[in-house]
Amino acid sequence: MKQIQQSGNKIAQLIIVIFAAVLMFNTFYLISIIQTTGRVINYTGVLRGGAQRLVKLELSGKPHDELMEYLDEIIHDLRYGGGKYRLVKLNQEEYLIQLSALSVKWEELKSSILEYRRQGNGPEELLELSEEYFNQSHELVGLAELYSEEKAGNLRINEILLSISVLALVLISFQQTYYELVLVRRNKELSAAAYLDKLTGIPGRRSCEEALWFPVDMKASSYCVIMMDLNNLKKVNDELGHSTGDKLIKAFAEILYKFNNKKVFVGRYGGDEFLCIVRDYSEEMVQRLLEDIKKRVEEFNRAESKFQIQYASGYEYMGDSLPEMLEKADEKMYENKRRMKAADSGSKS
């Protein structure tokens, strides 16, 4: 279920990233349009004011053909894009229709100016055309501003969606990170569980194997391998039940593990067998360790009335390798077990 959820999160992340990339591209595109529209608005305003100045100069007897050519170029560039002033043709139908009508009015205004120069007629017709041109150019500026505001509105929506996308991506990333941390923790727990014996909580068979096969310099330190085996586990299981048998194993494990330290490794090798690997101990110290274990077991047996701990042990001090020493310690343990069994049989007879 969680794998499906994690896969769903990754798909959602991919979709959001793609969506955010599209929004980012669209944001830059809208910013570019708004910037270029700003220039269009400015130059459209130049048409409005420039024509009024041109008419004023004509009526003052100061013709300005350069200004007329300048306004011609601006109208051309606004209608078709590019040109000397690198203006953009707005992709807005109403604006383009109004611009086309303004272009026609501009031609009429120019003709009226030229006629005024030739004939010297009264200024009424020229002023009337100038006023009509002003009104149309004013409307055109309004349309360009409206177009810019529309794109600015789209940009704000785009920014909101982009912010939501980034927030969603962050939340999913946090969730993904949380799941990964949980997974790492559980993997560590599972790994630890694989190395620990489930019943007793002390190092299990896997830990014992690794300790035995870990490369060591047998000449640099002294090593001893001790094997121990419960003698009466089957009897306890048969007479008192497996739950009591488990208590017997746990009790013996607890006693042994009290001697676990940096130089003494204690683990459950399997079933009713326990392993000790001792480093940097003299053989006399090893024997003293075994005596201490025996005393702790005797103390337990005196205090426990339901079952008793009975065990056999064997050790091999120094050798060519730990696995080889294990085999010899195991043989000695079983020899000890046989002697104990024979002594027990003799005492009963």
TIPA-871240 format. One line per field, with one value per residue (C-alpha): residue in one letter; chain; x, y, z. Coordinates in nm, 4 decimals. Each point is the difference from the previous one (the first is absolute). Layout:
r <- (A ...)
c <- (A ...)
c1 <- (X ...)
c2 <- (Y ...)
c3 <- (Z ...)
This chain:
r <- (M K Q I Q Q S G N K I A Q L I I V I F A A V L M F N T F Y L I S I I Q T T G R V I N Y T G V L R G G A Q R L V K L E L S G K P H D E L M E Y L D E I I H D L R Y G G G K Y R L V K L N Q E E Y L I Q L S A L S V K W E E L K S S I L E Y R R Q G N G P E E L L E L S E E Y F N Q S H E L V G L A E L Y S E E K A G N L R I N E I L L S I S V L A L V L I S F Q Q T Y Y E L V L V R R N K E L S A A A Y L D K L T G I P G R R S C E E A L W F P V D M K A S S Y C V I M M D L N N L K K V N D E L G H S T G D K L I K A F A E I L Y K F N N K K V F V G R Y G G D E F L C I V R D Y S E E M V Q R L L E D I K K R V E E F N R A E S K F Q I Q Y A S G Y E Y M G D S L P E M L E K A D E K M Y E N K R R M K A A D S G S K S)
c <- (A A A A A A A A A A A A A A A A A A A A A A A A A A A A A A A A A A A A A A A A A A A A A A A A A A A A A A A A A A A A A A A A A A A A A A A A A A A A A A A A A A A A A A A A A A A A A A A A A A A A A A A A A A A A A A A A A A A A A A A A A A A A A A A A A A A A A A A A A A A A A A A A A A A A A A A A A A A A A A A A A A A A A A A A A A A A A A A A A A A A A A A A A A A A A A A A A A A A A A A A A A A A A A A A A A A A A A A A A A A A A A A A A A A A A A A A A A A A A A A A A A A A A A A A A A A A A A A A A A A A A A A A A A A A A A A A A A A A A A A A A A A A A A A A A A A A A A A A A A A A A A A A A A A A A A A A A A A A A A A A A A A A A A A A A A A A A A A A A A A A A A A A A A A A A)
c1 <- (0.0000 0.2805 0.1917 -0.3077 -0.0260 0.3686 -0.0380 -0.3044 0.2038 0.2754 -0.2530 -0.1624 0.3428 0.0741 -0.3361 0.0468 0.3545 -0.1223 -0.2947 0.2311 0.2417 -0.2875 -0.1138 0.3557 0.0319 -0.3410 0.1027 0.3062 -0.2117 -0.2607 0.2702 0.1444 -0.3451 -0.0657 0.3380 -0.0507 -0.3610 0.1361 0.2077 -0.3046 -0.2023 0.2763 0.0263 -0.3788 0.0029 0.2640 -0.2470 -0.2640 0.2175 0.2196 -0.2924 -0.1287 0.3443 0.0249 -0.3343 0.0941 0.3255 -0.1818 -0.2484 0.2895 0.1621 0.2807 -0.0352 0.1843 0.0396 0.2479 -0.2654 -0.2502 0.2472 0.0689 -0.3731 -0.0275 0.2739 -0.1611 -0.3420 0.1665 0.2008 -0.3059 -0.2073 0.2595 0.2517 0.3769 0.1254 0.2300 -0.1419 -0.0269 -0.3603 -0.2177 -0.3269 -0.2525 -0.1980 -0.3246 -0.2712 -0.1816 0.3275 0.1056 -0.3383 0.0237 0.3608 -0.1011 -0.2763 0.2492 0.2360 -0.2783 -0.0736 0.3700 0.0082 -0.3005 0.1730 0.3184 -0.1983 -0.1769 0.3352 0.1408 -0.3218 0.0258 0.3526 -0.1014 -0.3313 0.0434 -0.3642 -0.1457 0.1183 -0.3463 0.0187 0.3555 -0.0961 -0.3036 0.2069 0.2640 -0.2647 -0.1377 0.3512 0.0686 -0.3129 0.0806 0.3625 -0.1176 -0.2296 0.2901 0.2195 -0.2831 -0.0260 0.3766 -0.0156 -0.2965 0.1964 0.2985 -0.2223 -0.1504 0.3465 0.0998 -0.3068 0.1014 0.3488 -0.1382 -0.2063 0.3077 0.2079 -0.2663 -0.0155 0.3787 0.0160 -0.2606 0.1968 0.3244 -0.1758 -0.1549 0.3393 0.1612 -0.2727 0.0303 0.3798 -0.0284 -0.2404 0.2337 0.2963 -0.1999 -0.0873 0.3635 0.1163 -0.2605 0.1169 0.3646 -0.0923 -0.2008 0.2795 0.2381 -0.2444 -0.0361 0.3757 0.0442 -0.2702 0.1853 0.3083 -0.1850 -0.1639 -0.3765 -0.0632 0.2881 0.0928 0.3712 0.2076 -0.1375 0.1385 0.0844 0.1996 0.1764 0.0952 0.1357 0.2005 0.1462 0.0908 0.1173 0.3708 0.2207 0.3725 0.0273 0.3627 -0.0659 -0.2495 -0.1028 -0.3404 -0.2261 -0.3251 -0.2509 -0.3061 -0.2845 -0.3093 -0.3057 -0.0320 -0.3585 -0.1889 -0.1811 -0.1031 -0.1357 -0.1878 -0.1550 -0.0919 -0.0722 -0.0766 0.1831 -0.0795 0.1968 0.2720 0.0202 0.0330 0.2876 0.1810 -0.0602 0.1204 0.3258 0.0472 -0.0437 0.2624 0.2499 -0.0599 0.0950 0.3572 -0.0191 0.2516 0.2599 0.2126 -0.2753 -0.2566 -0.3122 -0.2644 -0.2654 0.1446 -0.3278 -0.2543 0.1439 0.3615 0.1863 0.3328 0.2633 0.3028 0.2575 0.2919 0.3119 -0.0727 0.2530 -0.1185 -0.0159 -0.2325 -0.2175 -0.0345 -0.0851 -0.2667 -0.1500 -0.0011 -0.1807 -0.2632 -0.0421 -0.0488 -0.2649 -0.1852 0.0122 -0.1376 -0.2845 -0.0778 -0.0191 -0.2479 -0.2071 -0.2448 -0.1763 0.3021 0.3760 0.2749 0.2247 0.2666 0.3155 0.2961 0.3242 0.2683 0.2995 0.2756 0.2120 0.0081 0.0426 -0.3429 -0.3208 -0.2155 0.2522 0.0039 -0.3826 0.0067 0.2370 -0.1942 -0.3187 0.1602 0.1129 -0.3450 -0.1632 0.2633 -0.0906 -0.3684 0.0634 0.1937 -0.2762 -0.2613 0.2017 0.0513 -0.3712 -0.0855 0.2499 -0.1439 -0.3528 0.1062)
c2 <- (0.0000 0.2389 -0.0878 0.0952 0.3250 0.0772 -0.0725 0.2272 0.2721 -0.0276 0.0215 0.3004 0.1615 -0.0535 0.1474 0.3011 0.0576 -0.0060 0.2248 0.2399 0.0057 0.0902 0.2705 0.1328 0.0173 0.1683 0.2480 0.1102 0.0193 0.2213 0.2229 0.0420 0.0870 0.2529 0.1639 0.0244 0.1165 0.2784 0.1221 -0.0275 0.2116 0.2604 0.0247 0.0031 0.2935 0.1618 -0.0273 0.1756 0.2845 0.0193 0.0637 0.2792 0.1613 -0.0372 0.1780 0.2728 0.0647 0.0110 0.2511 0.2063 0.0041 -0.2347 -0.3219 -0.3025 -0.2677 -0.1989 -0.0404 -0.1146 -0.2623 -0.1051 -0.0573 -0.1853 -0.2408 -0.0595 -0.0825 -0.2372 -0.1751 -0.0314 -0.1536 -0.2453 -0.0389 0.0401 0.2941 0.2767 0.0058 -0.3797 0.0125 -0.3078 -0.0567 -0.0543 -0.3185 0.1739 0.0169 0.3132 0.1892 -0.0947 0.1074 0.3335 0.0434 -0.0609 0.2633 0.2404 -0.0568 0.1047 0.3072 0.0817 -0.0012 0.2330 0.2283 0.0092 0.0818 0.2792 0.1379 -0.0013 0.1587 0.2662 0.0761 0.0329 0.1800 0.1832 -0.0629 0.0515 -0.2363 -0.1324 -0.3227 -0.0707 0.0535 -0.2258 -0.2809 0.0520 -0.0370 -0.3181 -0.1396 0.0854 -0.1809 -0.3101 -0.0070 0.0485 -0.3037 -0.1914 0.0762 -0.1236 -0.3262 -0.0557 0.0687 -0.2367 -0.2696 0.0585 -0.0210 -0.3245 -0.1500 0.1326 -0.1748 -0.3209 0.0465 0.0309 -0.3176 -0.1686 0.1055 -0.1284 -0.3367 -0.0165 0.0708 -0.2707 -0.2437 0.0735 -0.0370 -0.3316 -0.1174 0.0942 -0.1800 -0.3141 0.0175 0.0271 -0.2949 -0.1983 0.0856 -0.1055 -0.3355 -0.0507 0.0750 -0.2429 -0.2585 0.0500 -0.0344 -0.3168 -0.1450 0.0655 -0.1647 -0.2996 -0.0170 0.0127 -0.2635 -0.2251 0.0215 -0.0391 -0.3135 0.0577 -0.1977 0.1152 0.3384 -0.0862 -0.0413 -0.2852 -0.2544 0.2591 0.2083 -0.3112 -0.0990 0.3472 0.0031 -0.3416 0.0846 0.3554 0.0187 0.0076 -0.0253 -0.3095 0.0833 0.3576 -0.0936 -0.2997 -0.1508 -0.2544 -0.1496 -0.1339 -0.2078 -0.0620 -0.2150 -0.0393 -0.3601 -0.0025 0.2062 -0.2999 -0.1244 0.3430 0.0312 -0.3477 0.0330 0.3701 0.1200 0.2011 0.3335 -0.1133 -0.1287 0.3485 0.1449 -0.2420 0.1169 0.3678 -0.0460 -0.1631 0.2678 0.2781 -0.1552 -0.0420 0.3442 0.1662 -0.1002 0.1565 0.2838 0.1285 -0.3098 -0.2584 -0.0619 -0.1935 -0.1247 -0.2684 -0.2310 -0.1833 -0.2119 -0.0591 0.0810 0.3166 0.1339 0.2118 0.1429 0.1354 0.2260 0.1024 -0.2379 -0.2399 -0.3602 0.0501 0.2995 -0.2119 -0.2673 0.2690 0.1308 -0.3488 -0.0266 0.3347 -0.1201 -0.3192 0.1984 0.2219 -0.3098 -0.1577 0.3216 -0.0045 -0.3650 0.0621 0.2833 -0.1718 -0.2749 -0.0751 -0.1064 -0.0316 0.1008 -0.2925 0.0497 -0.1474 0.2032 -0.0383 0.2416 0.0146 0.2437 0.1253 -0.1590 0.0648 0.1571 0.0704 -0.2410 -0.2779 0.0833 -0.0133 -0.3582 -0.1054 0.1896 -0.1666 -0.3451 0.0759 0.1262 -0.3218 -0.2008 0.1976 -0.0651 -0.3745 -0.0046 0.1923 -0.2386 -0.3019 0.1478 0.0742 -0.3572 -0.1375 0.2066 -0.1211 -0.3624)
c3 <- (0.0000 0.0945 -0.3152 -0.2033 0.1957 -0.0573 -0.3722 -0.0028 0.1715 -0.2602 -0.2839 0.1701 0.0390 -0.3686 -0.1033 0.2295 -0.1279 -0.3589 0.0879 0.1876 -0.2951 -0.2339 0.2422 0.0267 -0.3768 -0.0240 0.2726 -0.1953 -0.3149 0.1725 0.1481 -0.3499 -0.1403 0.2784 -0.0598 -0.3759 0.0489 0.2185 -0.2938 -0.2272 0.2459 0.0100 -0.3786 -0.0395 0.2386 -0.2221 -0.2930 0.2060 0.1209 -0.3075 -0.2368 0.2244 0.0010 -0.3769 -0.0564 0.2487 -0.1861 -0.3367 0.1309 0.1359 -0.3438 0.1025 -0.2091 0.1440 -0.2685 0.2130 0.2701 -0.2655 -0.1254 0.3593 0.0626 -0.3318 0.1096 0.3389 -0.1529 -0.2454 0.2727 0.2258 -0.2794 -0.1349 0.2812 -0.0043 -0.2013 0.1102 0.3555 0.0376 0.1140 0.0477 -0.1795 0.2788 -0.0341 0.0937 -0.2658 0.1232 0.0337 -0.3545 -0.1431 0.1842 -0.1133 -0.3619 0.0342 0.1575 -0.2912 -0.2385 0.2130 0.0029 -0.3790 -0.0024 0.2510 -0.2065 -0.3156 0.1876 0.1177 -0.3526 -0.1329 0.2696 -0.1148 -0.3665 0.0309 0.3287 0.0799 0.3457 0.2741 0.0914 -0.2066 0.1183 0.3636 -0.0371 -0.1498 0.2689 0.2703 -0.1607 -0.0285 0.3647 0.1175 -0.2058 0.1158 0.3601 -0.0347 -0.1524 0.3026 0.2240 -0.1943 0.0289 0.3745 0.0351 -0.1832 0.2311 0.3103 -0.1277 -0.0401 0.3427 0.1442 -0.1744 0.1434 0.3546 -0.0459 -0.1409 0.3004 0.2420 -0.1795 -0.0071 0.3752 0.0663 -0.2177 0.1827 0.3371 -0.1102 -0.1226 0.3326 0.1968 -0.2122 0.0293 0.3788 0.0018 -0.2238 0.2232 0.3068 -0.1607 -0.0972 0.3546 0.1359 -0.2530 0.0988 0.3674 -0.0635 -0.2111 0.2879 0.2383 -0.2316 -0.0419 0.3767 0.0407 -0.2437 0.2218 0.3291 0.1298 0.0107 0.3171 0.2188 -0.1484 -0.0020 -0.3222 -0.2118 -0.2456 -0.2675 0.2477 0.1223 -0.3562 -0.0730 0.3245 -0.0841 -0.3598 0.0609 -0.1003 0.3100 0.0575 0.2157 0.0854 0.1089 0.2742 0.2012 -0.0886 0.1613 -0.1338 0.2544 -0.0874 0.2452 -0.0346 0.2233 0.1143 0.1180 -0.2609 -0.1517 0.3414 0.0998 -0.3290 0.0385 0.3675 0.0460 -0.3515 -0.2638 0.1655 0.3052 -0.2330 -0.1507 0.3514 0.0648 -0.3163 0.0855 0.3579 -0.1129 -0.2702 0.2577 0.2255 -0.2839 -0.1472 0.3284 -0.0867 -0.3472 -0.0464 -0.2457 0.0510 0.0474 -0.2734 0.1059 -0.2435 -0.0494 -0.2617 -0.0515 0.1871 0.3453 -0.0968 0.0982 -0.1221 0.1753 -0.1784 0.2454 -0.0995 0.1942 0.2907 0.1443 0.0310 0.3747 -0.0529 -0.2315 0.2681 0.2551 -0.2410 -0.0242 0.3797 0.0267 -0.2465 0.1989 0.3232 -0.1614 -0.1242 0.3464 0.1520 -0.2518 0.0697 0.3740 -0.0552 -0.2718 0.0966 -0.3326 -0.2048 0.0294 -0.2437 -0.0883 -0.2658 -0.1459 -0.1262 -0.1867 -0.1103 -0.2301 0.0931 -0.2921 -0.3426 -0.3701 -0.0544 0.1893 -0.2096 0.0631 0.3721 -0.0042 -0.1265 0.2771 0.2671 -0.1248 0.0264 0.3563 0.0900 -0.1195 0.1855 0.3143 -0.0691 -0.0280 0.3276 0.1757 -0.1379 0.1095 0.3476 0.0257 -0.1025 0.2563 0.2826 -0.0822 0.0017)
